[in-house]
Amino acid sequence: MRIAVYAFDGVTMFHLAAPLMVFGEVGRLGLAADWECRLWSDRPGTVRTAEGYPVGEVAGPEVLDWADMVVVPSWPEPLVPSTARFTADLVRAHGRGAVVVGLCLGAFAVADSGLLAGRQAVTHWQMLPELAERLPGTALDTSVLYVDHGDVLTSAGTASSIDACLHLVRRHLGSAVATRVARSLVVAPHRDGGQAQYVERPLPGPATDTAVADVQQWALTRLDADLSVDRLAERAGTSRRSFVRRFGETTGTTPARWVLDQRLAAARVLLETTDWTVEKVAATCGFASVVTFRQNFAAALGTPPTVYRRQFSQVRR
């Protein structure tokens, strides 16, 4: 995967570093030898970040003819329209098959190119009204981390760039690789979109309430067992009502939703790394039946288990 990341005078170091950090970690961990990132700008040479640091060895727009993915990690403020040349370069790259990614305010550059016309999109929540003016009729949503159409992706603000980049790693290399990258960077992996038009929402992080955290650890070792809310509350030594309240306060989700997410995550790993039947995967992960498993898997990931395995399996057949 050849990735071209746009750099410009005034870009913040965080926005520039987010895609370089995530995609670069793939290579540093030896997970995919052909993943390579290059910086590019409107002209070759050096750019100066918002913090005042020079970044050298930046290529010119010709690098887009090399790239499989073009990332615009942010955009100059005030949000000036893209130049005709920049738009033409982006459209040309997209036309020959490159994935175009607008992270945070980079969504404005993608919008100016016309690649988001009639499609759903997202950007930093403070700038959504301005993006709505620039893209009349486009569906915008403050509650999502990113929106992936397969050929074009936009993400919400700041740290959501990392989530979107992890999603792209997962889409191309599978969830096991994305999880390794996330662990190496000490960030939480998020549920991925996987399919065009799938809108991803954040997976709540680990609980800060000790009792809830203990129950979570206990449940993760027995996903095939009875993990009803009543059973979890019993394990926590509290009433059902109190447990549900504490669980929601510390994790941002319900116990039932959390259990389902963990079972689906475990199922994805088994689909990728084993040749077990779908029935065995379903039973091991605690689903009452293979029908229930298929329904929940397809609802969450937008694709049935067998298709997911075909795309991401690491088992040699």
C-alpha positions in Angstrom: 0.0 0.0 0.0 1.6 3.3 -1.2 0.2 6.2 0.8 0.7 9.9 0.0 0.0 12.3 2.9 -0.5 15.9 2.1 1.6 18.5 4.1 1.2 22.2 4.0 2.5 25.3 5.8 0.6 25.6 9.0 -0.5 22.0 9.4 -0.3 20.8 13.0 2.2 18.2 13.9 -0.6 16.0 15.4 -2.7 15.9 12.2 0.4 15.2 10.1 1.7 12.6 12.5 -1.6 10.6 12.9 -1.6 8.8 9.5 2.2 8.5 9.5 2.1 6.9 12.9 -0.6 4.4 12.2 0.4 3.4 8.7 4.1 3.5 9.5 3.6 1.1 12.4 2.4 -1.5 10.0 5.8 -1.6 8.4 7.8 -1.1 11.7 6.0 -4.2 13.1 6.7 -6.2 10.0 3.0 -6.8 9.3 3.1 -5.7 5.7 6.4 -5.1 4.0 4.8 -3.1 1.1 3.2 -0.3 3.2 5.1 2.9 2.5 4.2 6.6 3.3 5.4 9.7 1.5 4.7 13.4 2.3 3.7 15.6 -0.6 2.7 19.2 -1.0 1.8 21.7 -3.7 5.5 22.0 -4.5 8.5 19.9 -3.5 10.8 21.1 -0.7 10.0 22.0 3.0 6.8 23.0 4.9 6.6 24.6 8.3 4.2 23.2 10.8 1.8 25.3 13.0 4.3 24.7 15.9 7.1 26.3 13.8 9.1 23.2 12.9 10.3 22.6 9.4 9.5 19.3 7.7 11.8 18.6 4.7 12.0 16.1 1.9 8.4 16.8 0.9 7.6 15.6 -2.6 5.5 17.5 -5.2 2.1 16.5 -6.6 3.7 14.0 -9.0 3.8 11.5 -6.1 0.0 11.1 -6.5 0.7 9.0 -9.6 2.5 6.6 -7.3 0.0 6.4 -4.5 -2.7 3.8 -3.8 -4.1 6.1 -1.1 -4.1 9.9 -0.9 -4.6 11.3 2.6 -5.5 15.0 3.3 -4.9 15.1 7.1 -6.3 18.6 7.7 -6.8 21.9 5.8 -5.5 25.5 6.2 -7.7 27.8 8.3 -9.6 29.9 7.4 -11.0 27.1 5.3 -10.1 28.5 1.9 -11.4 26.7 -1.2 -9.0 24.2 -2.9 -7.1 25.5 -5.8 -8.0 24.2 -9.3 -4.7 22.4 -9.5 -5.2 20.6 -6.1 -8.7 19.6 -7.0 -7.5 18.3 -10.4 -4.7 16.3 -8.8 -7.1 14.7 -6.3 -9.7 13.8 -8.9 -7.0 12.4 -11.2 -5.7 10.2 -8.4 -9.2 9.0 -7.5 -10.0 8.4 -11.2 -7.1 5.9 -11.5 -8.2 4.0 -8.4 -6.5 5.6 -5.4 -8.6 5.8 -2.2 -9.0 9.5 -1.1 -9.1 10.2 2.6 -10.1 13.5 4.2 -9.2 13.5 7.9 -10.8 16.1 10.1 -10.7 19.4 8.2 -9.3 17.5 5.2 -12.9 16.7 4.4 -13.2 20.2 3.0 -10.6 19.5 0.4 -12.4 16.3 -0.6 -15.7 18.2 -0.7 -14.2 20.8 -3.0 -13.1 18.0 -5.4 -16.7 16.9 -5.9 -16.0 13.4 -4.7 -18.5 13.7 -1.8 -21.5 15.0 -3.9 -24.6 13.2 -2.9 -22.7 11.1 -0.3 -22.6 11.0 3.5 -19.7 12.8 5.2 -18.3 14.0 8.5 -15.7 16.4 9.7 -14.8 18.2 13.0 -18.1 18.9 14.8 -17.4 22.6 15.0 -17.1 22.9 11.3 -20.1 20.8 10.3 -22.3 23.8 9.6 -19.7 25.2 7.2 -19.3 21.9 5.5 -23.1 21.7 5.1 -23.1 25.0 3.3 -20.3 23.8 1.0 -22.1 20.5 0.4 -25.8 21.3 0.2 -27.9 18.1 0.3 -25.2 16.0 1.9 -26.0 14.0 5.0 -23.7 15.0 7.9 -23.7 13.4 11.4 -21.9 14.6 14.5 -22.2 11.2 16.2 -19.9 9.2 14.0 -16.1 8.8 13.9 -15.8 8.4 10.2 -17.8 7.5 7.1 -16.2 5.1 4.6 -17.6 4.7 1.0 -14.8 2.4 -0.1 -13.2 4.9 -2.5 -13.6 8.0 -0.3 -13.4 8.3 3.5 -13.9 11.3 5.8 -13.4 11.4 9.5 -14.4 13.6 12.5 -12.0 15.8 14.4 -8.5 15.4 15.8 -8.1 12.0 17.5 -10.7 10.4 15.2 -8.0 10.5 12.6 -6.3 7.6 14.4 -9.6 5.7 14.5 -10.1 6.2 10.8 -6.6 5.1 10.0 -6.9 2.0 12.1 -10.1 1.2 10.3 -8.2 1.5 7.0 -5.5 -0.9 8.3 -8.3 -3.3 9.3 -10.1 -3.0 6.0 -6.9 -3.9 4.0 -5.1 -6.3 6.4 -7.7 -7.6 8.9 -8.6 -7.0 12.5 -5.7 -9.0 13.9 -3.2 -6.7 12.3 -5.2 -3.5 13.3 -5.3 -4.8 16.9 -1.6 -5.3 16.9 -1.0 -1.8 15.6 -3.4 -0.3 18.2 -1.7 -2.2 21.0 1.7 -1.1 19.9 0.5 2.5 19.8 -1.3 2.1 23.1 -4.6 3.2 21.7 -8.0 1.5 21.8 -9.0 -0.4 18.7 -12.5 0.6 17.4 -15.1 -1.4 15.6 -14.6 -1.0 11.9 -17.0 -0.2 9.0 -15.7 -2.7 6.5 -18.3 -2.0 3.8 -19.1 1.0 1.7 -21.6 3.4 3.4 -21.1 1.8 6.8 -20.9 4.5 9.5 -18.7 3.6 12.4 -19.3 4.6 16.0 -16.7 4.5 18.8 -16.3 1.4 21.0 -16.3 2.6 24.7 -13.0 2.1 26.5 -12.3 0.0 29.5 -14.2 0.7 32.7 -12.8 2.9 35.4 -15.1 1.4 38.1 -13.1 -1.4 39.7 -16.1 -3.7 40.2 -17.3 -3.2 36.6 -13.7 -3.8 35.3 -13.5 -7.0 37.3 -16.7 -8.2 35.8 -15.5 -7.4 32.3 -12.3 -9.4 32.8 -14.3 -12.3 34.3 -16.7 -12.2 31.3 -14.0 -12.2 28.7 -12.7 -15.6 29.8 -16.1 -17.2 29.5 -17.9 -15.7 26.4 -19.6 -19.0 25.8 -21.3 -19.0 29.2 -24.4 -17.2 30.5 -23.6 -13.5 30.5 -27.0 -12.1 31.1 -27.3 -8.8 32.9 -28.6 -10.6 36.0 -25.6 -12.9 36.0 -23.1 -10.0 35.6 -24.8 -8.1 38.4 -24.6 -11.2 40.6 -20.9 -11.5 39.9 -20.4 -7.8 40.8 -22.3 -8.4 44.0 -24.9 -5.7 43.4 -28.5 -5.3 42.2 -29.3 -5.4 38.5 -30.4 -1.7 38.5 -27.3 -0.5 40.3 -25.0 -2.6 38.0 -26.6 -1.3 34.8 -26.3 2.3 36.1 -22.6 1.9 37.1 -21.8 0.0 33.9 -23.3 2.8 31.8 -21.6 5.6 33.8 -18.1 4.0 33.4 -18.2 2.5 29.9 -20.8 4.6 28.0 -22.7 1.5 26.9 -25.0 -1.2 28.3 -23.9 -4.6 29.7 -25.8 -6.4 26.9 -24.3 -4.3 24.2 -20.8 -4.7 25.6 -21.1 -8.5 25.8 -22.4 -8.6 22.2 -19.4 -6.5 21.0 -16.9 -8.7 22.8 -18.5 -11.9 21.3 -18.4 -10.4 17.8 -14.8 -9.3 18.3 -13.8 -12.8 19.4 -15.7 -14.3 16.4 -13.9 -12.0 14.0 -10.5 -13.2 15.3 -11.6 -16.9 15.0 -12.9 -16.3 11.5 -9.6 -14.8 10.5 -7.2 -17.3 12.3 -9.0 -20.7 12.3 -10.7 -23.0 9.8 -13.5 -23.7 12.3 -17.0 -24.0 11.0 -19.3 -21.0 11.4 -21.3 -23.1 13.8 -18.3 -23.8 16.0 -17.3 -20.1 16.0 -20.9 -19.2 17.0 -21.0 -21.7 19.9 -17.5 -20.8 21.1 -18.4 -17.1 21.3 -21.6 -17.6 23.1 -24.3 -17.2 20.5 -27.5 -19.1 21.1 -27.6 -20.4 17.5 -25.8 -19.9 14.2 -28.7 -18.0 12.9 -28.5 -15.5 15.8 -24.7 -15.2 15.1 -25.2 -14.5 11.4 -27.8 -11.9 12.1 -25.8 -10.1 14.7 -22.6 -10.3 12.7 -24.2 -8.9 9.5 -26.0 -6.2 11.4 -22.8 -5.0 13.1 -20.3 -5.4 10.2 -22.5 -5.1 7.1 -21.4 -8.5 5.8 -22.0 -12.2 6.7 -19.4 -14.2 8.5 -18.5 -16.3 5.4 -17.8 -13.3 3.3 -15.8 -11.7 6.1 -13.7 -14.8 6.4 -13.1 -14.9 2.7 -11.8 -11.4 2.8 -9.7 -11.5 5.9 -8.8 -15.2 6.6 -5.1 -15.8 7.4 -5.5 -19.5 7.2 -3.8 -21.1 4.1 -6.3 -23.2 2.2 
